Amino acid sequence: MERKFLRGVLLLLTLLLASQEMVDAKMCKTPSRQFRGLCLIGRNCDNVCRGEGFPDGDCDGFRRRCICSRPCRP
C-alpha cells in the first residue's frame, strides 16, 4: 500500500511540474503595424492583431500602443 501511495505522489508531482512549464511559456510581443492612433479599447487592438495573424493583442504602455503577442518559438 505504501508503494501505491508513493507512486501516486510521484505522479502528482510530475504532473504539477509539467503544468508549471506550460504556464511559464513566454509571450513574444510586437507593435501592431496596422493599428493607428491611441489604443484606448483593447478589443479594437485585439481585432487588428488577429487580422495580422497574431492570436492576441492589447493596449500597453504610457504611449497607449497596440501590442500584438504570440507564444515564442523555441
C-alpha positions as CSV (number, residue, x, y, z in Angstrom):
1,M,0.0,0.0,0.0
2,E,2.9,2.4,0.7
3,R,4.2,1.8,-2.8
4,K,0.9,2.8,-4.4
5,F,0.8,5.9,-2.3
6,L,4.4,6.8,-3.2
7,R,3.7,6.2,-6.9
8,G,0.6,8.5,-6.7
9,V,2.6,11.2,-5.0
10,L,5.3,11.0,-7.7
11,L,2.8,11.1,-10.5
12,L,1.1,14.1,-8.9
13,L,4.5,15.9,-8.6
14,T,5.4,15.1,-12.2
15,L,2.0,16.5,-13.5
16,L,2.5,19.6,-11.4
17,L,5.9,20.3,-12.8
18,A,4.7,19.6,-16.4
19,S,1.8,22.0,-16.0
20,Q,4.1,24.7,-14.5
21,E,6.3,24.6,-17.6
22,M,3.2,25.2,-19.8
23,V,2.2,28.2,-17.7
24,D,5.6,29.7,-18.0
25,A,5.6,29.8,-21.8
26,K,6.8,33.2,-22.8
27,M,4.9,35.5,-25.0
28,C,6.7,37.4,-27.7
29,K,5.3,40.9,-28.2
30,T,5.4,43.1,-31.4
31,P,3.9,46.5,-32.0
32,S,1.0,46.4,-34.5
33,R,1.8,47.6,-38.0
34,Q,-1.8,48.4,-39.0
35,F,-3.3,50.0,-35.8
36,R,-3.4,53.8,-36.0
37,G,-3.9,56.3,-33.2
38,L,-4.1,55.9,-29.5
39,C,-5.0,52.4,-28.2
40,L,-7.9,53.0,-25.8
41,I,-10.0,50.0,-26.3
42,G,-8.3,46.6,-26.0
43,R,-10.9,44.8,-28.1
44,N,-10.1,47.0,-31.1
45,C,-6.4,46.2,-30.8
46,D,-7.1,42.5,-30.4
47,N,-9.2,42.5,-33.6
48,V,-6.4,44.3,-35.6
49,C,-3.8,41.9,-34.2
50,R,-5.9,38.9,-35.2
51,G,-6.1,40.3,-38.7
52,E,-2.3,40.5,-38.7
53,G,-2.1,36.8,-37.8
54,F,-1.5,37.1,-34.1
55,P,-3.6,35.2,-31.6
56,D,-3.8,38.2,-29.1
57,G,-3.4,41.9,-28.8
58,D,-3.8,44.6,-26.1
59,C,-3.1,48.3,-25.4
60,D,0.1,48.7,-23.5
61,G,2.4,51.4,-22.0
62,F,2.3,55.1,-21.3
63,R,2.0,55.9,-25.0
64,R,-1.0,53.5,-25.3
65,R,0.3,51.5,-28.3
66,C,-1.4,48.4,-29.7
67,I,0.9,45.4,-28.9
68,C,0.3,42.1,-30.6
69,S,1.5,38.9,-28.9
70,R,2.0,35.2,-29.6
71,P,3.8,32.3,-27.8
72,C,7.6,32.5,-28.5
73,R,9.0,29.8,-30.7
74,P,11.6,27.6,-29.0
